Amino acid sequence: MSNYTRQQERKSHIEQKNNEIPVRYEGDIRRFLEYCVATDQPDCIESMLDYLYVSLKDQRIKKNTWERRLAAIRKHLSVSCGALFDKEKEVARELGAMRKIYHDAEFLELTKVEGQPVADKQELIVLIEKLPVREKAIALINLITANRPSEMVRLKIENFDLEGRAVSIYLKKQGTWHDKRLTQEAVKAVREYIKAFKLKPSDYFVGRVYKGGRYESVKISEIGYTKAMRRYLSHNPYTLRKTQISDMHKTGADIPTISKQVGIKCKQTLVNHYLTVADSTVDKFI
């Protein structure tokens, strides 16, 4: 292969990756396009600014939701319309002004970040124990490892070391592999699942099961996985993640230990976003 051909192939591949729109943006992009149709506006930067302003002033959406909408629409306009935001100083000025509006007294409440709630771990385990063999194994692994949905849907049977009570997880955000520990109960649940469905090492751990119990080895979407967990336990996967982290902290685990198990490298992120101190704990010291 010539240098020119290889370089062109590289550029084409990189451009393709840069133009991929994350699945999580699809809903926000769809709502923006529906707004453009409803208000008879073209799909462009000016429409984006109009939509974001209405989202703030009229819909009064949370600040973090507003930021997510902005990220999704920017990606859409960059990929679909070739918009160059870095050359639009007026756009940056308007977006900056909208962010300042969120700090006005009228909108200050919209800047509160609530995050996922923490459940009682023992109550979760009781619920998990009542689930069928497949759902039980999936939910228990999600809880013990504090995996994100992106990590659960990519997990394969070959990633488990059941003898060593460990599982190797691909951390999508960091782009690295990380080993997490398993309890004896989790190991037992996985073994029962593998036996019941005759799973092979190359099979996806979650996969898909059709009516009648037929298993298919396929990487399901993160949205599909989140919906499944809500059906199993009436909880979001991130609630299981936060519950495990909070329970480890409550029972005496230090920050490095928690970080090693859940795969969060930034200790400050762990403290700021995941460690929740219960009201009952505060009450002991006041």
Backbone as numpy.savetxt, mean C-alpha at the origin, in Angstrom:
# Nx Ny Nz CAx CAy CAz Cx Cy Cz
25.24 -7.22 -31.02 24.39 -6.02 -31.02 25.28 -4.77 -31.02
25.01 -3.85 -31.94 25.81 -2.63 -32.02 25.51 -1.69 -30.85
26.45 -0.76 -30.62 26.25 0.21 -29.54 24.97 1.02 -29.76
24.75 1.43 -30.99 23.57 2.24 -31.30 22.29 1.47 -31.00
22.23 0.21 -31.44 21.02 -0.61 -31.22 20.78 -0.83 -29.73
21.86 -1.12 -29.00 21.71 -1.35 -27.56 21.26 -0.08 -26.84
21.83 1.06 -27.23 21.45 2.32 -26.60 20.00 2.69 -26.89
19.58 2.44 -28.12 18.19 2.72 -28.47 17.24 1.81 -27.72
17.64 0.56 -27.56 16.82 -0.39 -26.81 16.71 0.03 -25.36
17.84 0.49 -24.79 17.84 0.97 -23.41 16.90 2.16 -23.25
17.02 3.14 -24.14 16.19 4.34 -24.06 14.70 4.00 -24.19
14.41 3.07 -25.08 13.01 2.66 -25.28 12.46 1.99 -24.03
13.28 1.14 -23.42 12.85 0.43 -22.21 12.64 1.40 -21.05
13.59 2.32 -20.88 13.49 3.31 -19.81 12.27 4.21 -20.01
12.02 4.62 -21.25 10.86 5.46 -21.55 9.57 4.72 -21.23
9.55 3.44 -21.56 8.37 2.63 -21.28 8.10 2.55 -19.78
9.17 2.35 -18.99 9.00 2.27 -17.53 8.56 3.61 -16.96
9.12 4.70 -17.47 8.75 6.03 -16.99 7.30 6.38 -17.31
6.77 5.78 -18.36 5.40 6.09 -18.78 4.35 5.17 -18.17
4.78 4.24 -17.33 3.81 3.37 -16.66 3.05 4.17 -15.60
1.73 4.03 -15.61 0.89 4.72 -14.63 0.49 3.72 -13.55
0.84 3.97 -12.30 0.50 3.04 -11.21 -0.99 2.76 -11.13
-1.33 1.53 -10.80 -2.74 1.13 -10.68 -3.47 1.99 -9.65
-2.74 2.37 -8.58 -3.39 3.14 -7.51 -3.86 4.51 -7.97
-3.37 4.99 -9.13 -3.77 6.30 -9.65 -5.04 6.23 -10.49
-5.46 5.04 -10.87 -6.54 4.91 -11.85 -7.84 5.59 -11.42
-8.23 5.42 -10.17 -9.47 6.01 -9.69 -9.44 7.53 -9.74
-8.34 8.12 -9.31 -8.21 9.59 -9.32 -8.18 10.13 -10.74
-7.54 9.42 -11.64 -7.50 9.86 -13.04 -8.89 9.78 -13.65
-9.60 8.71 -13.36 -10.95 8.54 -13.90 -11.87 9.67 -13.41
-11.78 10.02 -12.14 -12.63 11.10 -11.60 -12.28 12.45 -12.22
-11.01 12.67 -12.47 -10.59 13.92 -13.13 -11.15 14.00 -14.54
-11.07 12.91 -15.29 -11.59 12.91 -16.66 -13.11 13.09 -16.68
-13.78 12.50 -15.71 -15.23 12.68 -15.61 -15.56 14.14 -15.32
-14.73 14.80 -14.49 -14.93 16.22 -14.19 -14.75 17.05 -15.46
-13.74 16.71 -16.26 -13.49 17.45 -17.51 -14.70 17.35 -18.44
-15.28 16.17 -18.53 -16.46 15.97 -19.38 -17.64 16.76 -18.82
-17.85 16.67 -17.51 -19.00 17.33 -16.88 -18.93 18.85 -16.99
-17.72 19.41 -16.99 -17.56 20.86 -17.05 -17.18 21.35 -18.45
-17.18 20.42 -19.40 -16.89 20.75 -20.80 -15.52 21.42 -20.94
-14.52 20.79 -20.36 -13.15 21.31 -20.44 -12.25 20.25 -21.09
-11.19 20.69 -21.74 -10.23 19.73 -22.30 -9.39 19.11 -21.19
-8.76 18.02 -21.52 -7.90 17.30 -20.59 -6.52 17.98 -20.60
-6.32 18.95 -19.67 -5.09 19.73 -19.71 -4.72 20.25 -18.32
-3.61 20.98 -18.24 -3.13 21.49 -16.96 -4.10 22.48 -16.34
-4.70 23.36 -17.15 -5.66 24.34 -16.61 -6.85 23.64 -15.97
-7.31 22.57 -16.60 -8.43 21.79 -16.04 -8.01 21.13 -14.73
-6.76 20.68 -14.67 -6.25 20.08 -13.44 -6.29 21.08 -12.29
-5.82 22.30 -12.54 -5.81 23.33 -11.50 -7.24 23.65 -11.06
-8.15 23.72 -12.02 -9.55 23.99 -11.71 -10.12 22.88 -10.85
-9.83 21.64 -11.23 -10.35 20.47 -10.50 -9.79 20.42 -9.08
-8.50 20.70 -8.93 -7.89 20.66 -7.60 -8.42 21.77 -6.71
-8.70 22.92 -7.30 -9.25 24.04 -6.52 -10.66 23.70 -6.04
-11.47 23.13 -6.93 -12.83 22.72 -6.57 -12.77 21.62 -5.51
-11.80 20.70 -5.65 -11.64 19.62 -4.67 -11.39 20.18 -3.27
-10.62 21.26 -3.22 -10.30 21.91 -1.95 -11.45 22.76 -1.45
-11.89 23.72 -2.25 -12.87 24.71 -1.80 -14.28 24.16 -1.65
-14.72 23.35 -2.61 -16.11 22.88 -2.61 -16.25 21.48 -2.01
-15.39 20.56 -2.43 -15.49 19.19 -1.92 -14.84 19.05 -0.56
-13.93 19.94 -0.23 -13.25 19.97 1.07 -12.60 18.61 1.37
-11.82 18.12 0.43 -11.14 16.85 0.63 -9.92 17.04 1.54
-9.50 15.97 2.17 -8.34 16.01 3.05 -7.08 16.40 2.26
-6.13 17.01 2.96 -4.88 17.45 2.31 -4.14 16.27 1.68
-4.06 15.13 2.38 -3.33 14.00 1.81 -4.04 13.43 0.58
-5.38 13.50 0.56 -6.14 13.07 -0.62 -5.89 14.02 -1.78
-5.82 15.31 -1.48 -5.55 16.33 -2.50 -4.18 16.09 -3.13
-3.19 15.80 -2.31 -1.84 15.55 -2.81 -1.81 14.29 -3.69
-2.59 13.28 -3.31 -2.65 12.06 -4.11 -3.30 12.32 -5.45
-4.36 13.14 -5.46 -5.00 13.51 -6.72 -4.03 14.25 -7.63
-3.29 15.17 -7.05 -2.32 15.93 -7.82 -1.28 15.00 -8.46
-0.74 14.08 -7.68 0.28 13.16 -8.19 -0.27 12.32 -9.34
-1.51 11.83 -9.18 -2.13 10.98 -10.20 -2.37 11.76 -11.50
-2.91 12.96 -11.38 -3.24 13.74 -12.57 -1.97 14.23 -13.27
-0.96 14.61 -12.50 0.32 15.02 -13.10 0.91 13.89 -13.93
0.86 12.68 -13.37 1.40 11.53 -14.09 0.61 11.30 -15.37
-0.71 11.38 -15.26 -1.57 11.18 -16.43 -1.29 12.21 -17.52
-1.21 13.48 -17.14 -0.98 14.54 -18.13 0.43 14.47 -18.73
1.39 14.05 -17.93 2.75 13.91 -18.43 2.84 12.81 -19.48
2.18 11.67 -19.17 2.25 10.51 -20.06 1.33 10.67 -21.27
0.09 11.07 -21.02 -0.92 11.11 -22.09 -0.88 12.38 -22.94
-0.47 13.49 -22.33 -0.52 14.77 -23.04 0.84 15.42 -23.23
1.88 14.80 -22.69 3.21 15.37 -22.82 3.41 16.66 -22.07
2.64 16.87 -20.99 2.75 18.11 -20.21 4.10 18.17 -19.52
4.72 19.35 -19.53 6.02 19.57 -18.92 5.87 20.50 -17.72
5.62 19.93 -16.56 5.33 20.73 -15.38 6.54 21.52 -14.90
7.74 20.98 -15.12 8.92 21.68 -14.63 9.17 23.01 -15.34
8.49 23.23 -16.47 8.66 24.48 -17.22 7.49 25.45 -16.98
6.53 25.05 -16.13 5.35 25.88 -15.89 5.45 26.54 -14.50
6.09 27.70 -14.43 6.27 28.39 -13.15 4.94 28.83 -12.56
4.01 29.23 -13.41 2.70 29.69 -12.93 1.94 28.54 -12.28
2.09 27.34 -12.83 1.42 26.16 -12.26 1.96 25.90 -10.86
3.28 25.94 -10.70 3.89 25.73 -9.40 3.43 26.79 -8.40
3.28 28.02 -8.88 2.82 29.11 -8.01 1.41 28.88 -7.52
0.53 28.43 -8.43 -0.87 28.17 -8.05 -0.98 26.99 -7.09
-0.23 25.94 -7.36 -0.26 24.77 -6.48 0.25 25.14 -5.09
1.28 25.96 -5.03 1.80 26.42 -3.75 0.76 27.23 -2.98
0.01 28.07 -3.70 -1.02 28.88 -3.06 -2.15 28.00 -2.51
-2.52 26.95 -3.26 -3.57 26.04 -2.78 -3.14 25.32 -1.51
-1.86 24.94 -1.46 -1.36 24.29 -0.24 -1.44 25.25 0.94
-1.19 26.54 0.70 -1.28 27.53 1.77 -2.73 27.69 2.25
-3.69 27.54 1.33 -5.10 27.66 1.71 -5.46 26.62 2.76
-4.85 25.45 2.68 -5.13 24.39 3.65 -4.76 24.80 5.08
-3.91 25.84 5.21 -3.52 26.29 6.54 -4.35 27.47 7.02
-5.33 27.88 6.21 -6.30 28.88 6.69 -7.20 28.24 7.74
-7.70 29.03 8.66 -8.51 28.51 9.76 -9.69 27.68 9.26
-10.28 28.10 8.14 -11.47 27.42 7.61 -11.17 26.00 7.15
-9.92 25.75 6.74 -9.57 24.44 6.16 -8.56 23.65 7.00
-8.16 24.18 8.12 -7.11 23.57 8.93 -7.45 22.13 9.34
-8.73 21.88 9.57 -9.16 20.54 9.99 -8.84 19.49 8.92
-8.75 19.93 7.68 -8.52 19.00 6.57 -7.07 18.54 6.49
-6.18 19.10 7.32 -4.78 18.69 7.29 -4.48 17.57 8.28
-5.46 17.20 9.09 -5.25 16.14 10.07 -5.04 14.80 9.36
-4.02 14.06 9.79 -3.73 12.74 9.23 -4.15 11.69 10.24
-5.14 10.87 9.88 -5.67 9.89 10.82 -5.01 8.51 10.67
-4.72 8.11 9.44 -4.07 6.82 9.23 -4.98 5.64 9.55
-4.42 4.44 9.45 -5.17 3.23 9.71 -5.30 2.99 11.22
-6.44 2.48 11.67 -6.62 2.22 13.10 -5.84 1.00 13.55
-5.67 0.85 14.84 -5.02 -0.32 15.42 -6.09 -1.21 16.03
-6.05 -2.50 15.71 -7.01 -3.45 16.27 -6.37 -4.17 17.46
-7.17 -4.92 18.20 -6.65 -5.75 19.27 -6.08 -7.03 18.65
-4.79 -7.28 18.83 -4.15 -8.42 18.16 -4.77 -9.75 18.56
-5.05 -9.93 19.82 -5.62 -11.20 20.27 -7.01 -11.43 19.69
-7.78 -10.37 19.56 -9.10 -10.50 18.94 -8.96 -10.86 17.46
-7.94 -10.29 16.80 -7.69 -10.63 15.40 -7.32 -12.10 15.26
-6.47 -12.59 16.15 -6.04 -13.99 16.08 -7.22 -14.93 16.28
-8.13 -14.57 17.17 -9.34 -15.39 17.38 -10.15 -15.46 16.09
-10.30 -14.32 15.41 -11.03 -14.29 14.14 -10.31 -15.12 13.07
-8.98 -14.99 13.02 -8.20 -15.71 12.02 -8.31 -17.22 12.22
-8.31 -17.66 13.47 -8.39 -19.10 13.77 -9.68 -19.72 13.25
-10.71 -18.92 13.07 -12.01 -19.43 12.61 -12.12 -19.49 11.09
-11.12 -18.93 10.39 -11.18 -18.89 8.93 -10.85 -20.24 8.30
-11.29 -20.48 7.06 -10.89 -21.70 6.34 -9.38 -21.74 6.17
-8.83 -22.90 5.83 -7.39 -23.13 5.85 -6.60 -22.12 5.00
-7.07 -21.81 3.79 -6.34 -20.87 2.93 -6.37 -19.46 3.50
-7.57 -18.97 3.81 -7.73 -17.62 4.33 -6.99 -17.45 5.66
-7.00 -18.51 6.48 -6.31 -18.46 7.77 -4.81 -18.27 7.57
-4.22 -19.03 6.67 -2.78 -18.93 6.43 -2.41 -17.55 5.90
-3.19 -17.04 4.95 -2.90 -15.73 4.36 -3.01 -14.62 5.40
-4.09 -14.63 6.16 -4.31 -13.58 7.17 -3.25 -13.63 8.27
-2.89 -14.84 8.68 -1.91 -14.98 9.76 -0.52 -14.50 9.31
-0.15 -14.84 8.08 1.14 -14.38 7.56 1.14 -12.86 7.42
0.03 -12.30 6.95 -0.08 -10.84 6.82 0.10 -10.17 8.17
-0.50 -10.75 9.21 -0.41 -10.16 10.54 0.99 -10.29 11.12
1.55 -11.50 11.13 2.83 -11.75 11.78 3.98 -11.00 11.09
3.94 -10.96 9.77 5.01 -10.28 9.02 4.78 -8.79 8.86
3.55 -8.33 9.13 3.18 -6.92 8.92 3.45 -6.51 7.47
3.17 -7.42 6.54 3.42 -7.14 5.12 2.45 -6.11 4.56
2.93 -5.35 3.59 2.07 -4.49 2.79 1.35 -5.37 1.75
0.23 -4.87 1.17 -0.43 -5.63 0.10 0.51 -5.95 -1.06
1.40 -5.00 -1.42 2.33 -5.22 -2.52 3.27 -6.39 -2.24
3.56 -6.61 -0.97 4.45 -7.72 -0.58 3.70 -9.04 -0.53
2.45 -9.00 -0.12 1.66 -10.23 -0.04 1.36 -10.81 -1.42
0.99 -9.97 -2.37 0.59 -10.48 -3.69 1.78 -11.02 -4.48
3.00 -10.62 -4.13 4.20 -11.10 -4.84 4.81 -12.34 -4.18
4.36 -12.65 -3.00 4.93 -13.75 -2.22 4.65 -15.11 -2.87
5.69 -15.96 -2.95 5.54 -17.30 -3.50 5.89 -18.36 -2.44
5.44 -19.58 -2.67 5.70 -20.66 -1.72 7.20 -20.87 -1.55
7.97 -20.72 -2.61 9.41 -20.93 -2.56 10.12 -19.89 -1.70
9.42 -18.80 -1.35 10.03 -17.78 -0.50 10.01 -18.16 0.98
9.28 -19.22 1.31 9.18 -19.66 2.70 10.30 -20.64 3.05
10.87 -20.47 4.22 11.77 -21.44 4.83 11.07 -21.90 6.11
10.19 -22.88 5.97 9.36 -23.28 7.10 10.18 -23.96 8.19
11.22 -24.69 7.82 12.08 -25.31 8.82 12.78 -24.24 9.66
13.20 -23.18 9.00 13.91 -22.11 9.69 12.99 -21.03 10.24
11.66 -21.23 10.06 10.64 -20.27 10.54 10.92 -18.86 10.01
11.10 -18.77 8.69 11.39 -17.47 8.08 10.73 -17.40 6.71
10.58 -16.17 6.23 10.06 -15.95 4.88 10.79 -14.76 4.28
11.17 -14.89 3.02 11.89 -13.83 2.32 10.89 -12.98 1.55
10.86 -11.71 1.85 9.87 -10.79 1.29 10.55 -9.77 0.37
9.95 -9.55 -0.80 10.45 -8.50 -1.68 9.79 -7.19 -1.29
10.58 -6.25 -0.79 10.08 -4.94 -0.39 10.06 -4.03 -1.62
8.89 -3.85 -2.19 8.77 -3.09 -3.43 9.27 -1.66 -3.28
8.94 -1.02 -2.16 9.34 0.38 -1.96 10.85 0.55 -1.96
11.56 -0.38 -1.30 13.01 -0.29 -1.22 13.71 -1.00 -2.37
12.97 -1.89 -3.07 13.55 -2.64 -4.16 14.56 -3.67 -3.69
14.35 -4.21 -2.47 15.28 -5.19 -1.90 14.51 -6.36 -1.29
15.24 -7.46 -1.04 14.66 -8.62 -0.35 14.98 -8.52 1.14
14.04 -9.00 1.96 14.19 -8.88 3.41 13.60 -10.12 4.07
14.33 -10.72 5.00 13.85 -11.91 5.72 13.07 -11.52 6.96
11.92 -12.16 7.14 11.08 -11.92 8.32 10.86 -13.23 9.06
10.66 -13.15 10.34 10.48 -14.32 11.18 9.01 -14.75 11.21
8.79 -16.05 11.48 7.43 -16.60 11.57 7.24 -17.29 12.91
6.03 -17.31 13.38 5.70 -18.06 14.60 5.43 -19.51 14.22
5.43 -20.39 15.24 5.11 -21.80 15.00 3.70 -21.94 14.44
2.78 -21.11 14.95 1.39 -21.16 14.47 1.30 -20.80 12.99
2.08 -19.79 12.58 2.08 -19.38 11.18 2.65 -20.47 10.29
3.73 -21.10 10.74 4.35 -22.20 9.98 3.35 -23.34 9.80
2.65 -23.68 10.87 1.66 -24.77 10.81 0.54 -24.41 9.83
0.08 -23.17 9.86 -1.01 -22.75 8.98 -0.58 -22.81 7.52
0.66 -22.41 7.23 1.15 -22.44 5.85 1.28 -23.88 5.37
1.78 -24.76 6.22 1.92 -26.17 5.84 0.55 -26.80 5.53
-0.45 -26.47 6.32 -1.79 -27.01 6.09 -2.37 -26.48 4.79
-2.09 -25.23 4.49 -2.55 -24.60 3.24 -1.90 -25.27 2.03
-0.58 -25.45 2.11 0.16 -26.09 1.01 -0.37 -27.50 0.75
-0.61 -28.25 1.82 -1.10 -29.62 1.70 -2.51 -29.66 1.13
-3.38 -28.78 1.62 -4.79 -28.79 1.20 -4.95 -28.43 -0.27
-4.09 -27.52 -0.79 -4.23 -27.07 -2.18 -3.13 -27.61 -3.09
-2.28 -28.50 -2.53 -1.21 -29.13 -3.32 -0.35 -28.08 -4.04
0.07 -27.07 -3.29 0.82 -25.97 -3.87 2.26 -26.36 -4.18
2.76 -25.84 -5.28 4.15 -26.08 -5.70 5.01 -24.88 -5.29
6.33 -25.06 -5.22 7.22 -23.94 -4.83 7.04 -22.69 -5.68
6.74 -22.86 -6.97 6.62 -21.71 -7.86 5.26 -21.02 -7.78
4.32 -21.58 -7.02 2.98 -21.00 -6.91 2.99 -19.74 -6.06
2.10 -18.81 -6.43 1.90 -17.62 -5.60 1.21 -18.03 -4.31
1.64 -17.43 -3.21 1.07 -17.78 -1.90 -0.40 -17.40 -1.82
-0.75 -16.22 -2.30 -2.15 -15.78 -2.27 -2.89 -16.38 -3.46
-2.47 -16.06 -4.65 -3.11 -16.61 -5.84 -4.60 -16.26 -5.90
-5.32 -17.09 -6.62 -6.78 -16.90 -6.75 -7.47 -18.25 -6.65
-8.61 -18.26 -5.96 -9.40 -19.49 -5.85 -10.80 -19.22 -6.38
-11.25 -20.07 -7.30 -12.57 -19.93 -7.91 -13.61 -20.71 -7.11
-14.87 -20.48 -7.42 -15.94 -21.24 -6.79 -15.72 -22.71 -7.07
-15.84 -23.52 -6.05 -15.55 -24.94 -6.21 -14.18 -25.29 -5.68
-13.38 -24.25 -5.34 -12.09 -24.49 -4.70 -10.92 -24.64 -5.64
-11.08 -24.34 -6.93 -9.95 -24.48 -7.86 -8.98 -23.31 -7.67
-7.72 -23.66 -7.37 -6.68 -22.66 -7.15 -5.97 -22.33 -8.45
-5.66 -21.03 -8.64 -4.89 -20.60 -9.80 -3.70 -19.77 -9.31
-2.49 -20.14 -9.76 -1.29 -19.41 -9.38 -1.18 -18.16 -10.22
-1.55 -17.03 -9.65 -1.53 -15.76 -10.37 -1.30 -14.64 -9.36
-0.58 -13.60 -9.79 -0.37 -12.43 -8.93 -1.60 -11.53 -9.04
-2.43 -11.53 -8.02 -3.62 -10.69 -8.05 -3.23 -9.24 -7.78
-4.15 -8.32 -8.01 -3.86 -6.90 -7.80 -3.87 -6.57 -6.31
-3.19 -5.50 -5.96 -3.17 -5.05 -4.56 -4.57 -4.64 -4.11
-5.34 -4.05 -5.02 -6.72 -3.67 -4.70 -7.56 -4.90 -4.43
-7.39 -5.93 -5.29 -8.12 -7.18 -5.10 -7.77 -7.83 -3.78
-6.49 -7.77 -3.41 -6.07 -8.36 -2.15 -6.67 -7.61 -0.96
-6.67 -6.29 -1.04 -7.24 -5.48 0.04 -8.72 -5.80 0.24
-9.44 -5.94 -0.86 -10.87 -6.28 -0.78 -11.06 -7.66 -0.16
-10.19 -8.60 -0.51 -10.29 -9.96 0.04 -10.08 -9.94 1.55
-9.08 -9.19 2.03 -8.82 -9.13 3.47 -9.98 -8.50 4.22
-10.63 -7.55 3.60 -11.80 -6.94 4.24 -12.94 -7.95 4.36
-13.04 -8.84 3.35 -14.06 -9.90 3.43 -13.71 -10.90 4.52
-12.45 -11.23 4.65 -12.03 -12.22 5.64 -12.22 -11.71 7.07
-11.76 -10.48 7.32 -11.64 -9.99 8.70 -12.31 -8.65 8.97
-12.90 -8.04 7.92 -13.47 -6.68 8.05 -12.40 -5.67 8.44
-11.17 -5.94 8.01 -10.05 -5.02 8.29 -9.21 -4.84 7.04
-8.65 -3.64 6.90 -7.70 -3.34 5.84 -6.36 -4.00 6.16
-5.59 -4.49 5.15 -4.28 -5.07 5.43 -3.36 -4.15 6.22
-3.48 -2.84 6.02 -2.63 -1.92 6.75 -3.01 -1.85 8.23
-4.25 -2.22 8.55 -4.63 -2.31 9.96 -3.88 -3.46 10.61
-3.76 -4.59 9.90 -2.99 -5.72 10.42 -1.53 -5.33 10.60
-1.00 -4.62 9.63 0.40 -4.16 9.69 0.62 -3.26 10.91
-0.24 -2.28 11.08 -0.07 -1.34 12.18 -0.32 -2.02 13.53
-1.26 -2.97 13.54 -1.56 -3.70 14.77 -0.35 -4.51 15.24
0.31 -5.21 14.31 1.49 -6.00 14.66 2.61 -5.11 15.18
2.84 -4.00 14.51 3.91 -3.08 14.92 3.62 -2.52 16.31
2.38 -2.09 16.52 2.00 -1.52 17.82 2.07 -2.55 18.93
1.66 -3.79 18.62 1.68 -4.86 19.63 3.12 -5.21 20.02
4.02 -5.27 19.03 5.42 -5.55 19.34 6.00 -4.47 20.25
5.65 -3.23 19.96 6.13 -2.11 20.77 5.55 -2.17 22.18
4.28 -2.47 22.27 3.59 -2.52 23.56 4.14 -3.62 24.46
4.55 -4.74 23.83 5.05 -5.87 24.62 6.55 -5.80 24.87
7.19 -4.68 24.49 8.57 -4.45 24.90 9.63 -4.49 23.83
9.27 -4.74 22.57 10.27 -4.77 21.50 10.83 -3.37 21.25
12.16 -3.28 21.06 12.75 -1.98 20.78 12.63 -1.67 19.28
12.99 -0.45 18.91 12.82 0.01 17.53 13.61 -0.84 16.52
14.89 -1.16 16.78 15.62 -2.00 15.82 14.97 -3.37 15.60
14.43 -3.96 16.66 13.78 -5.27 16.55 12.53 -5.18 15.69
11.72 -4.16 15.94 10.51 -3.97 15.15 10.87 -3.70 13.70
11.87 -2.86 13.49 12.30 -2.52 12.14 12.76 -3.75 11.37
13.48 -4.64 12.04 13.98 -5.86 11.39 12.83 -6.76 10.95
11.81 -6.89 11.78 10.71 -7.78 11.44 9.82 -7.23 10.34
9.52 -5.94 10.38 8.53 -5.39 9.44 9.17 -4.80 8.17
10.49 -4.61 8.17 11.16 -4.14 6.97 11.06 -2.66 6.72
11.05 -1.86 7.80 11.06 -0.40 7.65 12.45 0.09 8.02
13.19 0.59 7.06 14.57 0.99 7.30 14.67 2.31 8.06
13.76 3.23 7.74 13.82 4.55 8.38 13.15 4.49 9.75
13.93 4.60 10.79 13.40 4.50 12.16 12.41 5.62 12.46
12.67 6.82 11.89 11.77 7.95 12.15 10.41 7.71 11.53
10.38 7.09 10.35 9.11 6.75 9.71 8.33 5.77 10.58
9.03 4.81 11.14 8.40 3.83 12.02 7.76 4.50 13.23
8.50 5.41 13.83 8.00 6.10 15.03 6.83 7.03 14.69
6.98 7.82 13.61 5.99 8.84 13.28 4.69 8.28 12.74
4.76 7.18 11.98 3.58 6.72 11.26 2.97 5.41 11.77
3.70 4.66 12.58 3.20 3.33 12.94 3.06 3.08 14.44
3.90 3.70 15.25 3.84 3.41 16.67 2.77 4.25 17.35
1.74 3.57 17.80 0.61 4.23 18.44 0.61 3.95 19.93
0.58 4.99 20.74 0.50 4.83 22.19 -0.97 4.87 22.59
-1.42 3.82 23.24 -2.84 3.71 23.63 -3.18 4.74 24.70
-4.44 5.17 24.71 -4.91 6.12 25.74 -4.73 5.54 27.14
-4.93 4.23 27.27 -4.81 3.60 28.58 -3.37 3.70 29.12
-2.39 3.68 28.20 -1.00 3.84 28.60 -0.74 5.25 29.10
-1.27 6.23 28.38 -1.13 7.63 28.79 -1.77 7.85 30.17
-2.95 7.23 30.36 -3.69 7.42 31.62 -2.89 7.00 32.84
-1.96 6.02 32.65 -1.16 5.55 33.77 -0.21 6.62 34.30
0.10 7.61 33.46 1.13 8.58 33.84 0.60 9.99 34.04
-0.72 10.16 34.10 -1.26 11.50 34.32 -2.09 11.54 35.60
